[in-house]
Amino acid sequence: MDRRDFLKVSILGSVLGPAFAASKITAASQQTDKPNIVIIYADDIGYGDISCYGATSVKTPNVDRIAKQGIRFTSAYASSATCTPSRYSMLTGQYAWRKRGTGILRGNAAIIIDPGSATLPAVLKKAGYTTGVVGKWHLGLGDGKSEIDWNTDIKPGPLEIGFDYSFLMPATGDRVPCVYMENHKVINLDPDDPITVSYGKAIPGQPTGITHRDGLKMDWSHGHNNAVINGIGRIGHMKGGKSALWDDETMADEFVKHANKFIDRNKKKPFFLYFATHDIHVPRAPHPRFVGKTDMGPRGDAIAQFDWCVGQILDTLERLDLSQNTMIIVTSDNGPVLDDGYKDQAKERIGDHKPAGPFRGGKYSFYEGGTRMPFVLRWPKRVKPGTSKAIVGQVDFIASFAELTGQKLKSSDAPDSINVLPALLGESKTGRDHIIEHAGRLAIRVGNWKYIQPKFNNKKKTQGKPQLFHLNDDLGEKTDVADKYPEKVTELGKMLAELKQAGRSR
């Protein structure tokens, strides 16, 4: 018996068993209930940043409305504790740590999702959906054979991996180029003022966050001191494209406008919208109408702005009479961070707010605060309100939505995506038996046990000891019980190693 067969028999069969048994939905019911699907993906919002998850210093009534009318999950996970790998995993159904080059990308990186591969939008497109992405991309553009020329059509991009429409920022708000793209083109670009981007040497004659620090409207704390756009230092250097530059303060409005237009254009047929907000990633520069909405400064005000974005989508669905048969999911790409490169008083004004809720860690961390996410789902036509403890992962969207829409994935497609549709619909209390978490090191949760790999040195030799926590007794991962339960350490360490070596989780 080879290793792949061994895993199927000894581990993965038990993982798939409950979910598979509960997922027998007839093809007829799948077609009848085929909903519109909207995923609203927050950026750096933690478990404790949402009021239905315990936040009191900021109110999120629109996210709370979804939770009240749908399901609030308490054990839902992004696959990684940083943005690019989480987005990669969600859209491909493959853990990002399985593929080289899927860490946090530069703003001029090549696309890391292979055109023609099975992706979430491609799977839904085959099922008859019109697919769109609006907001933050940060998954690379172009084929990598040459430097991106921002003044021409840029391919491949979202349209080559399954989306019918895209309106996005190429990377993220703290990286150049600071422009919007619609489908293959930078919008509002003056051909007489071409864009030049460099992630190496500075561009002569251009101000930087170091040379013009005194004039910045938002000072930097570390990094973020290259090109100065809108009075804010960024990562990377940029010249030209002045007519195409975004305005940080109106970014949320722009993304909402284009998301709502996509919904309106496709209201008469099934659609999938991946709405990836920039809030609350740095630089946090909310619109003036949100400034002062909280006592926490820009970070708290950006949370309020994010919730407004959610409300705008909800209002559009209601106006178009689409609410009943639209599955809407709100979640986040990784845990929270306070100082992520700018002096915006996030630390100084945090007060008693706990961004990660009861969990330890946050962005960049392999503890629960890094990957356990707020996650609410509403589909009034099918889903009854409630709270779920089922373990589900964003990496599972492809397998689950394939089941929902009556499709069969190839064995090579979405290798880490498991069908947890019954859990997502509230029809089963059981989701996954295990989930792998990633933040440099790997960790695995199996039931209420959490195992964290030991640190490795540059020669890939073990440096330090593994950690073990029992989350039912120790939600905050304060007490390492590895020495108390050596058999469990051995068992979970072996399971993680076998899953990693197998190259897939199903």
C-alpha positions in Angstrom: 0.0 0.0 0.0 1.5 3.4 -1.0 1.4 6.5 1.1 -1.6 8.0 -0.7 -3.7 4.9 -0.2 -2.6 4.6 3.4 -3.8 8.2 4.1 -7.1 7.5 2.5 -7.7 4.5 4.7 -6.2 5.5 8.0 -6.8 9.2 8.1 -8.8 10.8 5.4 -11.6 8.3 5.3 -12.5 9.3 8.8 -12.2 13.0 7.9 -14.6 12.7 5.0 -17.0 10.3 6.5 -19.5 12.4 8.4 -19.5 15.3 5.9 -19.8 13.0 2.9 -22.7 11.0 4.5 -24.6 14.2 5.2 -24.1 15.7 1.8 -26.3 13.5 -0.4 -28.3 16.2 -2.1 -30.2 15.3 -5.3 -29.3 16.9 -8.6 -32.9 18.3 -8.8 -32.7 20.0 -5.5 -29.3 21.4 -6.3 -30.6 23.1 -9.5 -33.7 24.4 -7.7 -31.8 25.9 -4.9 -28.8 27.2 -6.9 -28.2 30.5 -5.1 -26.3 33.6 -6.1 -23.1 33.6 -4.0 -21.4 36.6 -2.5 -18.2 36.3 -0.5 -17.2 39.5 1.3 -13.6 39.2 2.3 -12.3 41.5 4.9 -8.6 42.3 5.2 -6.9 42.0 8.6 -10.2 41.9 10.6 -9.9 39.7 13.6 -12.4 37.4 15.4 -12.9 40.0 18.1 -13.3 43.0 15.8 -17.0 42.2 15.0 -19.7 43.0 17.6 -21.5 39.7 17.1 -18.2 38.1 18.2 -17.9 40.2 21.3 -16.6 43.6 20.2 -18.0 46.5 22.2 -15.8 49.4 21.2 -17.0 49.3 17.6 -20.4 48.3 16.3 -20.9 46.2 13.2 -24.7 46.1 12.7 -24.7 44.9 9.2 -22.4 41.9 9.8 -24.5 41.3 12.9 -27.7 41.3 10.7 -26.2 38.5 8.6 -25.3 36.6 11.8 -28.8 37.0 13.2 -30.5 35.9 10.0 -28.0 33.1 9.2 -25.3 31.1 10.9 -22.4 32.4 13.0 -19.5 30.0 12.9 -17.1 29.8 15.8 -14.5 27.5 14.3 -14.0 28.8 10.8 -10.5 29.2 9.4 -8.4 31.0 6.8 -5.6 28.7 5.7 -2.8 31.2 6.5 -2.1 34.1 8.8 -1.3 36.5 5.9 -3.2 37.7 2.9 -1.7 36.3 -0.3 -1.6 32.7 0.8 -5.1 32.8 2.3 -6.5 34.2 -0.9 -4.6 31.7 -3.0 -5.9 28.8 -0.9 -9.5 30.0 -1.0 -9.6 30.4 -4.8 -7.6 27.2 -5.6 -8.6 24.7 -2.9 -4.9 24.0 -2.3 -3.0 25.1 0.8 -0.6 27.8 -0.3 2.4 26.3 1.6 2.3 23.4 -0.9 3.4 25.7 -3.7 6.6 27.9 -3.8 6.2 31.6 -4.3 2.8 32.0 -2.7 4.0 34.2 0.2 3.1 37.9 0.5 3.7 39.2 -3.1 5.3 42.4 -4.3 3.0 44.7 -6.3 4.6 43.7 -9.6 4.7 40.0 -9.0 3.5 37.5 -11.7 0.2 35.7 -11.2 0.6 32.7 -8.9 -2.6 30.9 -9.9 -2.2 28.8 -13.1 -4.6 29.8 -15.9 -6.8 26.9 -16.8 -6.7 25.3 -13.4 -9.7 24.5 -11.3 -10.5 27.6 -9.3 -13.5 28.7 -7.3 -14.7 31.1 -10.1 -14.0 28.5 -12.8 -15.9 25.8 -11.1 -18.9 28.1 -10.6 -18.6 29.4 -14.2 -19.0 25.8 -15.4 -22.2 25.6 -13.3 -23.7 28.6 -15.2 -22.6 31.4 -13.0 -21.4 34.8 -14.1 -18.3 35.5 -12.0 -16.8 38.8 -10.8 -14.1 40.1 -8.5 -14.1 43.6 -7.0 -11.4 44.9 -4.6 -8.0 43.8 -3.5 -6.3 41.2 -5.7 -2.7 40.6 -4.5 -2.3 37.4 -6.4 0.0 38.7 -9.1 -0.5 39.7 -12.7 1.2 38.8 -15.9 3.1 35.7 -16.9 6.4 36.7 -15.2 8.4 36.4 -18.4 9.1 40.1 -18.4 8.4 43.1 -16.2 4.8 44.2 -16.2 4.1 47.1 -18.5 1.3 49.0 -16.7 0.5 51.0 -19.8 -0.8 48.2 -21.9 -3.2 45.2 -21.5 -2.0 43.0 -18.6 -2.5 39.3 -18.9 -2.9 36.8 -17.4 -5.1 38.0 -14.6 -8.4 37.3 -13.0 -10.1 36.8 -16.3 -7.7 34.0 -17.2 -8.5 32.1 -14.0 -12.3 32.0 -14.2 -13.6 35.5 -13.6 -15.8 37.2 -16.2 -15.2 40.7 -14.8 -12.7 42.4 -12.5 -12.3 45.8 -10.9 -9.4 45.8 -8.5 -6.3 47.2 -7.0 -3.4 45.1 -8.4 -1.9 44.3 -5.0 -2.7 46.0 -1.7 -3.0 49.6 -0.5 0.5 49.9 0.9 2.2 48.8 -2.3 2.6 50.5 -5.7 1.2 50.8 -8.3 -1.6 52.8 -6.6 -4.1 52.5 -9.4 -7.3 50.7 -10.2 -7.6 48.1 -13.0 -10.8 47.1 -14.8 -10.3 43.7 -16.5 -6.9 44.0 -18.3 -6.3 47.8 -18.1 -5.4 50.5 -15.7 -8.3 52.9 -15.8 -8.0 56.7 -16.3 -4.4 56.5 -17.5 -3.0 59.3 -19.5 -0.8 57.8 -22.3 1.4 60.9 -22.1 2.1 60.2 -18.4 3.1 56.5 -18.4 3.6 54.5 -15.3 6.9 53.2 -14.2 7.2 50.8 -11.2 10.3 49.6 -9.4 10.7 47.2 -6.5 14.5 47.6 -6.6 16.2 50.9 -7.1 14.6 54.2 -6.3 13.4 56.3 -9.3 15.5 59.4 -9.6 13.7 62.7 -8.9 10.8 61.0 -7.1 10.0 61.9 -3.4 10.2 59.0 -0.9 9.0 58.5 2.6 12.6 59.1 3.8 13.4 62.3 1.8 10.0 63.9 2.4 9.1 62.4 5.7 8.2 65.8 7.2 5.4 66.3 4.7 3.7 63.0 5.1 0.1 63.1 6.3 0.6 59.6 7.8 4.0 58.8 9.1 5.5 55.3 8.8 6.8 53.2 11.7 8.7 50.6 9.7 9.1 50.1 5.9 6.5 52.0 3.9 9.0 54.7 3.1 9.4 54.4 -0.7 7.1 56.2 -3.1 4.8 58.9 -1.6 1.3 58.7 -3.0 -1.4 60.9 -1.6 0.9 62.0 1.2 1.4 58.4 2.3 4.6 56.4 2.0 4.3 53.0 0.2 6.3 49.9 -0.5 8.0 50.1 -3.9 8.7 53.0 -6.2 6.4 54.6 -8.7 6.5 57.4 -11.3 3.8 58.7 -13.5 0.1 57.8 -13.9 -1.1 60.8 -11.9 -4.6 60.8 -13.5 -5.0 57.1 -12.6 -4.0 57.3 -8.9 -6.6 56.2 -6.5 -7.8 58.3 -3.6 -7.4 56.3 -0.4 -10.3 58.0 1.4 -12.8 57.1 -1.4 -11.6 53.6 -2.0 -14.4 51.8 -0.1 -17.0 53.9 -2.1 -15.4 52.9 -5.4 -15.3 49.2 -4.6 -18.9 49.3 -3.3 -20.1 51.1 -6.5 -18.5 48.5 -8.8 -19.7 45.6 -6.7 -23.3 46.9 -6.8 -23.1 47.5 -10.5 -21.9 43.9 -11.0 -24.9 42.6 -9.0 -27.3 44.9 -10.9 -26.0 43.8 -14.3 -26.4 40.1 -13.4 -29.6 40.1 -11.4 -31.5 37.9 -13.8 -29.1 35.0 -13.7 -26.9 33.2 -11.1 -23.8 35.2 -10.2 -20.8 34.8 -8.0 -19.2 37.9 -6.6 -15.9 37.9 -4.7 -15.9 41.3 -3.0 -12.4 41.7 -1.4 -12.5 44.9 0.6 -9.3 46.8 1.5 -10.5 47.6 5.0 -9.0 47.4 7.5 -5.5 46.9 6.0 -2.9 49.7 6.3 -2.8 52.5 5.4 -6.0 53.0 7.2 -7.5 56.2 5.7 -11.3 55.9 6.0 -13.6 58.4 4.3 -14.2 61.6 6.4 -17.7 60.5 7.1 -16.3 57.6 9.2 -13.6 59.5 11.0 -14.4 59.7 14.7 -17.1 57.0 14.5 -15.1 55.1 17.2 -12.7 56.0 20.0 -10.0 53.8 18.5 -8.8 56.1 15.7 -8.3 55.0 12.1 -8.3 51.3 12.8 -11.7 51.4 14.6 -13.1 53.8 12.1 -12.1 51.5 9.2 -14.0 48.7 10.8 -17.1 50.9 10.8 -16.4 51.7 7.2 -16.1 47.9 6.4 -19.5 47.3 8.0 -21.0 50.1 5.9 -19.7 48.2 2.8 -21.5 45.1 3.9 -24.6 47.1 4.5 -24.5 48.5 1.0 -24.3 45.1 -0.6 -27.2 43.9 1.6 -29.3 46.9 0.6 -28.7 46.2 -3.1 -29.7 42.6 -2.8 -32.9 43.7 -1.0 -33.6 46.4 -3.5 -33.3 43.9 -6.4 -35.3 41.3 -4.5 -32.4 38.9 -4.5 -31.9 38.4 -0.7 -33.9 35.2 -0.4 -31.8 33.2 -2.8 -28.4 34.7 -2.3 -25.8 33.0 -0.1 -23.7 35.7 1.4 -20.6 35.0 3.4 -18.6 37.5 5.4 -15.2 36.5 6.7 -11.5 37.7 6.8 -8.2 36.7 5.3 -6.1 36.6 8.5 -6.0 37.8 12.1 -5.7 41.3 13.3 -2.6 43.5 13.6 -2.2 46.9 15.2 1.1 48.5 14.0 1.6 47.2 10.5 4.0 49.9 9.3 2.2 53.2 10.0 1.8 55.4 13.0 -2.0 55.6 13.1 -2.4 55.2 16.9 -3.8 51.7 16.7 -1.9 50.6 19.7 -2.3 53.8 21.7 -6.1 53.9 21.3 -6.9 50.2 21.5 -8.4 50.6 25.0 -10.0 47.3 26.3 -10.8 46.2 22.7 -9.5 42.7 22.0 -9.1 42.3 18.2 -8.5 38.6 18.3 -11.2 38.0 20.9 -10.3 35.2 23.3 -7.5 33.9 21.1 -3.7 34.2 21.2 -1.8 35.8 18.4 -2.9 37.6 15.3 -1.7 38.3 11.8 1.6 36.4 11.1 0.9 34.0 14.0 0.3 30.2 14.0 -1.8 30.6 17.2 -5.6 30.7 16.8 -5.7 34.4 16.5 -3.8 34.2 13.2 -6.3 32.0 11.3 -9.5 31.5 13.2 -11.8 34.0 11.6 -15.2 35.7 12.0 -17.4 33.8 9.5 -21.1 34.4 9.0 -23.4 32.9 6.3 -26.9 33.8 5.3 -29.1 32.2 2.7 -32.7 32.7 3.8 -34.2 30.3 1.3 -32.3 27.4 2.7 -30.4 28.2 5.9 -32.0 28.5 9.3 -30.4 30.9 11.8 -28.1 29.6 14.5 -24.6 29.2 15.7 -22.2 26.5 14.6 -19.1 25.0 16.2 -18.3 22.9 13.1 -14.7 23.2 11.8 -14.8 24.7 8.3 -12.1 26.3 6.2 -12.1 28.8 3.4 -10.1 26.3 1.4 -13.3 24.2 1.4 -15.3 26.5 -0.7 -14.5 24.8 -4.0 -15.5 21.3 -3.0 -18.6 22.5 -1.1 -19.9 24.8 -3.9 -19.2 22.1 -6.5 -21.5 19.8 -4.5 -24.0 22.6 -4.2 -24.1 23.1 -7.9 -24.1 19.5 -8.9 -20.5 19.2 -10.2 -17.8 16.6 -9.7 -14.3 17.7 -9.2 -11.4 15.7 -10.8 -9.1 14.0 -8.3 -6.4 16.5 -9.2 -8.6 19.5 -8.6 -8.6 21.5 -5.3 -6.5 18.8 -3.4 -7.1 20.3 0.0 -10.7 21.2 -0.4 -13.2 19.1 1.5 -17.0 19.1 1.0 -18.4 20.6 4.2 -21.6 21.8 2.6 -23.9 20.2 5.2 -22.0 22.2 7.9 -22.2 25.4 5.9 -25.9 25.0 5.5 -26.4 24.2 9.2 -27.6 20.7 8.3 -24.8 19.0 10.1 -22.9 19.9 13.3 -19.8 18.2 11.9 -17.5 19.8 9.4 -13.8 18.8 9.1 -12.1 16.5 11.5 -8.9 18.5 11.0 -7.6 21.8 9.7 -4.0 22.8 8.9 -3.0 26.3 9.9 0.0 28.1 8.4 2.3 31.0 9.5 5.8 30.1 8.6 5.4 27.0 10.6 2.5 24.6 10.3 0.0 23.6 12.9 -2.9 21.2 12.9 -6.1 21.1 14.8 -7.8 17.8 15.2 -11.0 18.0 17.3 -10.0 20.1 20.2 -6.3 19.3 20.0 -3.9 21.7 18.5 -0.3 20.7 17.5 2.3 23.2 16.4 5.4 22.2 14.6 8.8 22.8 16.2 10.9 25.6 14.7 13.4 24.5 12.0 16.8 26.1 11.4 18.2 27.0 7.9 19.3 23.4 7.4 15.7 22.2 8.1 16.8 20.6 11.3 14.5 20.7 14.3 15.2 23.7 16.6 13.1 23.7 19.7 10.1 21.6 20.7 6.6 21.1 19.3 3.7 22.6 21.2 0.4 21.0 22.1 -2.8 22.7 23.4 -6.2 21.5 24.3 -8.5 24.2 23.0 -11.6 23.1 24.9 -9.8 23.7 28.2 -7.4 26.4 27.0 -8.9 28.6 24.2 -6.2 31.2 24.6 -3.4 28.6 24.1 -1.7 29.7 27.3 -0.6 26.2 28.6 1.5 24.0 26.5 0.7 20.4 27.5 3.2 18.6 25.1 5.1 17.1 28.0 1.9 15.9 29.6 0.6 14.1 26.5 3.6 12.8 24.5 1.5 10.2 22.8 -0.8 12.9 21.4 2.2 14.9 20.2 3.6 11.9 18.4 0.2 11.1 16.9 -0.6 14.6 15.6 3.0 15.2 14.4 2.8 12.0 12.4 -0.6 12.9 11.0 0.7 16.4 9.9 3.8 14.9 8.3 1.8 12.4 6.3 -0.7 15.0 5.1 2.1 17.2 4.1 4.0 14.4 2.2 0.8 13.2 0.5 0.4 16.5 -1.2 -3.3 16.6 -0.6 -5.9 16.3 2.2 -8.5 14.2 0.4 
